Amino acid sequence: MKRLYTILLFLISVLAIEAQNLTVQSFRMDEQDLTANTAGTIVMDQNGNKCALIKVETTLKGFTFDAGSLGVVKTEQKVGEIWIYVPEGVKRLSIFHDGYMPIRDYDLGMMLRRARTYVLTLSVRKQGEREEAATSQFVIFQVNPSSATVEINGERLPVQNGTATKMMPFGSYDYRIQADGYVSEVGKVNVNDPKQPHVVGVILKREGQENLYTVGSVTFKMIPVKGATFEMGATKEQLGDAQKEEKPAHSVTLDDYYIGETEVSQALWREVMNNNPSAYKGNDLPVCNVSWDDCQEFIKKLNEKTGKKFRLPTEAEWEFAARGGTESRGYLYSGSNEVLSVAWHNRDSNRDRHNGPYAIRSKTPNELGIYDMSGNVNEWCSDWFGPYSSEPQTNPQGPASGKERVYRGGSWWYYGKSCRVSRRNSGTVDKRGVIGLRLAMSK
């Protein structure tokens, strides 16, 4: 009876093992992977030669391996992989796991060479069923400069010619790309599609150029604005000239954001839209004669080209930046109490308007290093126009609906008092004229 019980247990265990089989899905040498020949991941065999490295792609743990008479020098469990270091000359590999039928003397199809990296992909197949669904995906990082290092969840990946690859189990992972002299980039990658690689392209910006963006031949800069609470509207320095729509002054709190160093130039508009609606032409002149709707189309195409999320500033963001943000000195205009030093505006009582707008960056910037927030051309904001409330607000977006959109800043067409930082204007979404735009972007 005892013997029969033992036999039954053996048969049950065999059936359980046969219910699921391991299979080798693929085996190849990875010419781009230099792990086996990179300082820090090199392993020497007993003869002092560099080992070959087999990266076994699997989400399972608990494996043992046998490389025959040459033996296995070392194994390391990694995320989604097991690294097996073996001497040069290995041709076959046996794979064992307590929960599966073993793979004995699997023919690798080649004699492994020292200091080379190979990839073996395992899968699990139930008896009589199709292979079980894959639960991992190749992640490919393409980085510039090619000297950049790539880390994913703290593990440094080998990079060859600007490319790093790794098979990852499904999940969300943190990555970090860095290089000397460049601004590091961090992000997340979600791994969930076994059918195709997940490609992450990263171009690092040089230090000091992290807020520069290039479209075609045109480069522009975004200025970081640290969020804070400020008084918006007819504050004390504005009271002598403030109009009723600027009142009452009220408290506004903003989060961090970015805003354009300059108004959008005609060169950038033409690069994105392939046209230039401005009446006065010049690459370094601000684009104008654009409606609010035109600006939305421009921003949509710009975002498609850059992969970013540019937008128009809210009216509150515009005014806070114009006042100099947290560096504000309480000026009447953006950067000065003397309008001539910071703003192109109409000084002629006969309104001599033939000169048109002036080149961006040709006046003194404000406290944040932003140009032309007073004068040159008006600038569309995202908000519908509406009366102010005396209640404190946080990140206000303006009324939910309206007839006209806000534009700010004054222009070369207007008198100096119209260039004050609290002055408000509005127009229908199809209005054109001496109005351009300035970009913003959330942090």
C-alpha positions as CSV (number, residue, x, y, z in Angstrom):
1,M,0.0,0.0,0.0
2,K,2.8,2.4,0.9
3,R,4.5,1.6,-2.4
4,L,1.3,2.3,-4.4
5,Y,0.9,5.6,-2.6
6,T,4.5,6.6,-3.5
7,I,3.9,5.7,-7.2
8,L,0.7,7.8,-7.2
9,L,2.5,10.8,-5.8
10,F,5.2,10.4,-8.5
11,L,2.6,10.2,-11.3
12,I,0.8,13.2,-10.0
13,S,4.0,15.2,-9.9
14,V,4.9,14.1,-13.4
15,L,1.5,15.1,-14.7
16,A,1.8,18.5,-13.0
17,I,5.2,19.1,-14.7
18,E,4.0,17.9,-18.1
19,A,1.0,20.3,-17.8
20,Q,3.4,23.2,-18.6
21,N,6.5,23.1,-20.8
22,L,9.3,25.5,-21.2
23,T,10.3,26.3,-24.8
24,V,13.1,28.4,-26.2
25,Q,11.3,31.0,-28.4
26,S,14.5,32.4,-29.9
27,F,18.3,32.6,-29.4
28,R,20.6,35.1,-31.1
29,M,23.8,37.1,-30.7
30,D,23.2,40.8,-30.0
31,E,26.0,42.7,-31.9
32,Q,24.9,46.0,-30.3
33,D,25.0,44.8,-26.7
34,L,28.5,45.3,-25.2
35,T,27.6,44.2,-21.6
36,A,29.9,41.2,-21.7
37,N,32.8,43.5,-22.7
38,T,32.0,46.5,-20.5
39,A,33.8,47.4,-17.3
40,G,31.7,46.5,-14.3
41,T,29.8,43.7,-16.1
42,I,32.8,41.6,-17.3
43,V,33.2,38.2,-15.7
44,M,36.4,36.1,-16.2
45,D,36.5,32.3,-16.5
46,Q,38.9,30.1,-14.7
47,N,41.5,30.5,-17.4
48,G,41.4,34.3,-17.1
49,N,39.4,34.9,-20.3
50,K,36.3,37.0,-20.6
51,C,33.1,35.0,-20.5
52,A,30.3,35.0,-23.0
53,L,27.1,36.3,-21.6
54,I,23.6,34.8,-22.2
55,K,20.7,37.0,-21.2
56,V,17.7,34.8,-20.6
57,E,14.6,36.8,-21.1
58,T,11.9,35.6,-18.7
59,T,9.7,36.9,-15.8
60,L,10.1,33.6,-13.9
61,K,12.6,32.9,-11.2
62,G,14.1,29.7,-9.7
63,F,16.0,28.5,-12.8
64,T,19.3,26.6,-12.8
65,F,21.5,26.1,-15.9
66,D,24.0,23.5,-17.0
67,A,26.5,24.2,-19.8
68,G,28.1,20.7,-19.8
69,S,31.8,20.1,-19.2
70,L,32.7,23.8,-19.6
71,G,30.3,24.7,-16.8
72,V,28.5,27.9,-15.8
73,V,30.8,30.5,-14.3
74,K,28.1,32.8,-12.8
75,T,24.4,33.6,-12.9
76,E,22.7,36.9,-11.9
77,Q,18.9,37.6,-11.5
78,K,17.9,40.8,-13.1
79,V,14.5,42.5,-13.8
80,G,13.0,40.5,-16.5
81,E,16.2,38.6,-17.3
82,I,18.7,36.1,-15.9
83,W,22.3,36.7,-16.9
84,I,24.4,33.5,-17.4
85,Y,28.2,33.8,-17.8
86,V,29.8,30.8,-19.6
87,P,33.3,30.2,-21.0
88,E,34.0,30.5,-24.7
89,G,33.1,27.3,-26.7
90,V,29.8,26.5,-25.1
91,K,27.4,25.0,-27.7
92,R,24.5,23.6,-25.6
93,L,22.6,24.6,-22.6
94,S,20.3,22.7,-20.2
95,I,17.6,24.6,-18.4
96,F,15.9,23.4,-15.2
97,H,13.0,24.7,-13.1
98,D,11.0,22.8,-10.4
99,G,7.6,23.7,-11.9
100,Y,8.4,22.7,-15.6
101,M,9.8,19.9,-17.7
102,P,13.5,20.6,-18.2
103,I,15.1,21.6,-21.5
104,R,18.1,19.3,-21.9
105,D,21.1,20.0,-24.1
106,Y,19.4,22.7,-26.1
107,D,21.5,23.3,-29.2
108,L,22.4,27.0,-29.4
109,G,23.2,26.7,-33.1
110,M,26.7,28.2,-32.7
111,M,29.8,28.1,-30.5
112,L,29.7,31.0,-28.1
113,R,32.6,33.5,-28.3
114,R,34.3,35.3,-25.4
115,A,33.2,38.8,-24.5
116,R,30.0,38.6,-26.6
117,T,26.4,39.0,-25.5
118,Y,23.6,36.6,-26.5
119,V,19.8,36.7,-25.9
120,L,17.7,33.6,-25.2
121,T,14.0,34.1,-24.9
122,L,12.0,31.6,-22.9
123,S,8.2,31.0,-23.1
124,V,5.8,28.7,-21.2
125,R,3.3,26.5,-23.1
126,K,0.6,24.4,-21.5
127,Q,0.2,20.9,-22.9
128,G,-2.2,20.9,-25.8
129,E,-2.6,24.7,-25.7
130,R,-1.2,27.6,-27.5
131,E,1.7,29.4,-26.0
132,E,0.6,31.6,-23.1
133,A,0.3,35.3,-23.6
134,A,3.5,37.3,-23.4
135,T,3.9,39.5,-20.4
136,S,7.0,41.5,-21.4
137,Q,8.1,43.9,-24.0
138,F,11.3,45.2,-25.6
139,V,12.1,48.8,-24.5
140,I,14.5,50.6,-26.8
141,F,16.1,53.9,-25.8
142,Q,17.5,56.1,-28.6
143,V,19.5,58.9,-27.0
144,N,21.4,61.9,-28.2
145,P,24.3,62.5,-27.4
146,S,25.3,58.9,-28.0
147,S,27.6,59.1,-24.9
148,A,24.6,59.5,-22.6
149,T,24.0,56.9,-19.9
150,V,20.6,55.2,-19.5
151,E,19.1,53.9,-16.3
152,I,15.8,52.2,-15.8
153,N,14.6,51.7,-12.2
154,G,18.2,52.4,-11.1
155,E,19.7,49.7,-13.4
156,R,22.2,51.1,-15.9
157,L,21.8,49.7,-19.4
158,P,24.7,49.3,-21.9
159,V,24.5,51.9,-24.7
160,Q,25.9,51.3,-28.1
161,N,25.8,54.0,-30.8
162,G,23.1,55.9,-28.8
163,T,20.8,52.8,-28.4
164,A,20.0,50.8,-25.3
165,T,17.6,47.8,-25.3
166,K,16.0,45.7,-22.6
167,M,13.2,43.2,-22.3
168,M,10.9,44.4,-19.5
169,P,8.0,42.7,-17.7
170,F,4.7,44.6,-18.0
171,G,4.6,47.5,-15.6
172,S,5.6,51.2,-15.2
173,Y,9.3,52.1,-14.9
174,D,11.3,55.2,-14.1
175,Y,14.1,56.1,-16.4
176,R,17.0,58.7,-16.2
177,I,19.1,59.8,-19.2
178,Q,22.2,61.9,-18.4
179,A,25.5,63.0,-20.0
180,D,28.3,65.4,-18.9
181,G,27.5,68.9,-20.0
182,Y,23.8,68.2,-20.6
183,V,20.6,68.6,-18.6
184,S,19.5,65.2,-17.4
185,E,16.0,64.0,-18.3
186,V,13.8,61.7,-16.2
187,G,10.5,60.1,-17.1
188,K,8.3,57.1,-17.0
189,V,7.8,54.3,-19.5
190,N,4.8,52.0,-19.5
191,V,5.4,48.5,-20.8
192,N,2.2,46.8,-21.9
193,D,2.4,45.7,-25.5
194,P,4.3,42.5,-26.4
195,K,3.7,42.8,-30.1
196,Q,6.1,45.7,-30.8
197,P,9.0,47.4,-29.1
198,H,8.4,50.5,-27.0
199,V,10.8,53.2,-28.4
200,V,11.8,56.1,-26.2
201,G,13.6,58.9,-28.0
202,V,15.5,61.4,-25.9
203,I,17.5,64.4,-27.0
204,L,19.3,66.0,-24.1
205,K,19.7,69.8,-24.0
206,R,23.1,71.3,-23.2
207,E,23.4,73.0,-19.9
208,G,22.2,76.5,-20.1
209,Q,20.0,75.6,-23.1
210,E,17.4,73.5,-21.3
211,N,14.5,75.9,-22.1
212,L,15.4,76.3,-25.8
213,Y,13.2,74.7,-28.5
214,T,14.0,74.4,-32.2
215,V,11.5,74.0,-35.1
216,G,13.3,73.7,-38.4
217,S,15.8,76.6,-38.5
218,V,14.1,78.6,-35.8
219,T,15.0,78.4,-32.1
220,F,13.0,80.1,-29.3
221,K,13.2,80.2,-25.5
222,M,10.7,79.7,-22.7
223,I,11.2,81.4,-19.4
224,P,10.4,79.6,-16.2
225,V,8.0,81.5,-13.9
226,K,7.8,80.4,-10.3
227,G,4.3,80.3,-9.0
228,A,3.2,82.6,-6.2
229,T,0.3,84.8,-4.9
230,F,0.1,88.4,-6.3
231,E,-2.4,91.3,-6.6
232,M,-3.9,91.4,-10.1
233,G,-5.6,94.4,-11.6
234,A,-5.7,98.0,-10.6
235,T,-2.9,97.9,-7.9
236,K,-1.7,101.2,-6.3
237,E,0.9,102.1,-9.0
238,Q,-1.9,101.7,-11.7
239,L,-4.7,103.6,-10.0
240,G,-4.1,106.9,-11.7
241,D,-4.6,105.4,-15.1
242,A,-6.7,102.3,-14.4
243,Q,-10.0,101.8,-16.2
244,K,-13.1,100.2,-14.7
245,E,-12.4,96.7,-16.3
246,E,-9.1,96.6,-14.3
247,K,-11.0,96.8,-11.0
248,P,-11.1,95.6,-8.4
249,A,-7.6,94.5,-7.6
250,H,-7.8,90.9,-6.3
251,S,-5.5,88.1,-5.0
252,V,-4.5,85.4,-7.4
253,T,-2.3,82.3,-6.8
254,L,-0.6,80.6,-9.6
255,D,1.4,77.4,-10.0
256,D,4.8,77.3,-11.8
257,Y,4.7,77.6,-15.6
258,Y,6.8,78.7,-18.6
259,I,6.2,81.7,-20.8
260,G,7.8,82.8,-24.1
261,E,10.9,85.0,-23.8
262,T,9.6,86.9,-26.8
263,E,6.4,87.2,-28.8
264,V,6.2,84.6,-31.5
265,S,8.3,85.7,-34.4
266,Q,7.3,85.7,-38.0
267,A,10.1,83.2,-38.7
268,L,8.6,80.7,-36.2
269,W,5.0,81.3,-37.5
270,R,6.1,80.7,-41.1
271,E,8.1,77.6,-40.1
272,V,5.0,76.0,-38.5
273,M,2.2,77.4,-40.8
274,N,4.0,77.9,-44.1
275,N,2.5,81.4,-44.4
276,N,3.0,84.9,-42.9
277,P,-0.1,87.0,-42.5
278,S,1.7,90.0,-41.1
279,A,1.4,93.3,-43.0
280,Y,5.0,94.3,-42.2
281,K,7.4,91.5,-43.0
282,G,10.6,90.5,-41.2
283,N,11.9,87.3,-39.7
284,D,12.7,89.0,-36.3
285,L,9.5,91.0,-36.2
286,P,6.6,89.6,-34.1
287,V,3.9,88.0,-36.1
288,C,0.6,90.0,-36.1
289,N,-2.7,90.2,-38.0
290,V,-3.6,86.8,-36.5
291,S,-6.9,85.9,-34.9
292,W,-7.4,83.9,-31.7
293,D,-8.6,81.0,-33.8
294,D,-5.5,81.3,-36.0
295,C,-3.3,81.1,-32.9
296,Q,-5.1,77.9,-31.8
297,E,-4.3,76.3,-35.2
298,F,-0.7,77.4,-35.0
299,I,-0.3,76.0,-31.5
300,K,-1.8,72.7,-32.5
301,K,0.7,72.3,-35.4
302,L,3.6,73.5,-33.2
303,N,2.7,70.8,-30.6
304,E,2.6,68.1,-33.4
305,K,6.0,69.1,-34.5
306,T,7.6,69.4,-31.1
307,G,5.7,66.8,-29.0
308,K,5.2,69.5,-26.4
309,K,2.1,71.1,-25.0
310,F,2.4,74.8,-25.7
311,R,-0.7,77.0,-25.3
312,L,-1.7,80.6,-24.8
313,P,-1.1,82.0,-21.3
314,T,-4.1,82.7,-19.1
315,E,-4.8,86.3,-18.5
316,A,-3.5,85.9,-14.9
317,E,-0.3,84.2,-16.1
318,W,0.3,86.9,-18.6
319,E,-0.1,89.7,-16.0
320,F,2.0,87.9,-13.4
321,A,4.9,87.4,-15.9
322,A,4.5,91.0,-17.2
323,R,4.8,92.3,-13.6
324,G,8.1,90.4,-13.2
325,G,6.8,87.4,-11.2
326,T,8.4,86.9,-7.8
327,E,11.1,89.4,-8.9
328,S,8.6,92.2,-9.4
329,R,9.6,95.7,-8.5
330,G,6.1,97.1,-8.8
331,Y,6.6,98.9,-12.1
332,L,3.9,100.6,-14.1
333,Y,5.1,98.9,-17.3
334,S,6.7,95.6,-17.8
335,G,10.2,96.2,-16.5
336,S,10.2,99.9,-15.9
337,N,8.2,103.0,-14.9
338,E,9.7,104.6,-18.1
339,V,7.7,103.4,-21.0
340,L,10.3,104.3,-23.6
341,S,12.9,101.9,-22.1
342,V,10.8,98.8,-22.4
343,A,8.0,99.4,-24.9
344,W,7.6,100.2,-28.6
345,H,4.5,102.4,-28.7
346,N,3.0,105.3,-30.6
347,R,4.6,108.6,-29.5
348,D,3.2,110.8,-32.3
349,S,0.1,112.8,-31.6
350,N,-0.8,112.5,-35.2
351,R,-0.7,108.6,-34.8
352,D,2.0,108.1,-37.5
353,R,1.5,104.3,-37.9
354,H,3.6,103.5,-40.9
355,N,6.6,102.2,-39.0
356,G,5.0,98.9,-38.0
357,P,6.3,96.6,-35.2
358,Y,9.9,96.4,-34.2
359,A,12.3,93.5,-33.9
360,I,11.9,91.2,-30.9
361,R,14.5,91.7,-28.1
362,S,15.2,95.3,-29.2
363,K,14.0,96.9,-25.9
364,T,15.1,96.2,-22.3
365,P,13.6,93.0,-20.8
366,N,11.7,92.9,-17.5
367,E,12.8,91.4,-14.2
368,L,12.4,87.9,-15.5
369,G,14.2,88.5,-18.7
370,I,11.0,88.7,-20.8
371,Y,10.8,91.1,-23.8
372,D,8.0,93.3,-25.2
373,M,5.2,92.5,-22.7
374,S,4.6,96.2,-22.9
375,G,4.2,97.4,-26.5
376,N,5.3,96.2,-29.9
377,V,2.2,94.0,-30.6
378,N,-0.8,93.0,-28.5
379,E,-0.9,89.4,-27.3
380,W,-3.8,87.0,-27.2
381,C,-4.6,85.2,-23.9
382,S,-6.7,82.1,-23.5
383,D,-9.5,83.6,-21.4
384,W,-12.9,84.8,-22.4
385,F,-13.2,88.5,-21.3
386,G,-15.3,89.1,-18.2
387,P,-15.5,91.4,-15.1
388,Y,-13.1,90.8,-12.2
389,S,-14.3,89.5,-8.8
390,S,-12.8,90.7,-5.5
391,E,-12.6,87.1,-4.3
392,P,-9.2,85.4,-4.1
393,Q,-8.6,82.9,-7.0
394,T,-6.2,80.1,-7.7
395,N,-5.1,79.4,-11.3
396,P,-8.1,81.3,-12.8
397,Q,-9.1,80.4,-16.3
398,G,-11.6,83.2,-16.9
399,P,-15.3,82.9,-17.6
400,A,-16.6,79.6,-18.9
401,S,-18.0,81.4,-22.0
402,G,-18.2,84.8,-23.6
403,K,-18.3,86.9,-26.7
404,E,-14.7,88.1,-26.8
405,R,-11.2,86.8,-25.9
406,V,-8.7,88.8,-23.9
407,Y,-5.6,90.4,-25.4
408,R,-2.9,92.3,-23.5
409,G,0.2,94.5,-23.7
410,G,-0.5,97.3,-26.0
411,S,1.4,97.9,-29.2
412,W,3.4,100.3,-31.5
413,W,-0.1,101.5,-32.7
414,Y,-1.2,102.5,-29.2
415,Y,-0.2,105.3,-26.8
416,G,2.1,104.5,-23.9
417,K,-0.6,104.4,-21.2
418,S,-2.1,101.5,-23.1
419,C,1.0,99.4,-22.5
420,R,0.5,99.3,-18.7
421,V,0.7,95.7,-17.1
422,S,-2.9,95.8,-15.9
423,R,-4.5,97.2,-19.0
424,R,-7.1,94.9,-20.6
425,N,-8.4,94.6,-24.1
426,S,-10.7,92.1,-25.9
427,G,-11.8,91.0,-29.3
428,T,-13.9,88.4,-31.1
429,V,-12.1,85.1,-31.9
430,D,-11.8,86.1,-35.6
431,K,-10.5,89.6,-34.9
432,R,-7.2,90.4,-36.6
433,G,-5.0,93.5,-36.5
434,V,-2.1,94.6,-34.4
435,I,-2.4,91.4,-32.3
436,G,0.1,88.5,-32.1
437,L,0.8,85.9,-29.4
438,R,3.2,84.7,-26.8
439,L,3.5,81.0,-25.9
440,A,3.0,79.4,-22.5
441,M,3.4,75.9,-21.1
442,S,2.6,74.3,-17.8
443,K,5.3,72.7,-15.7
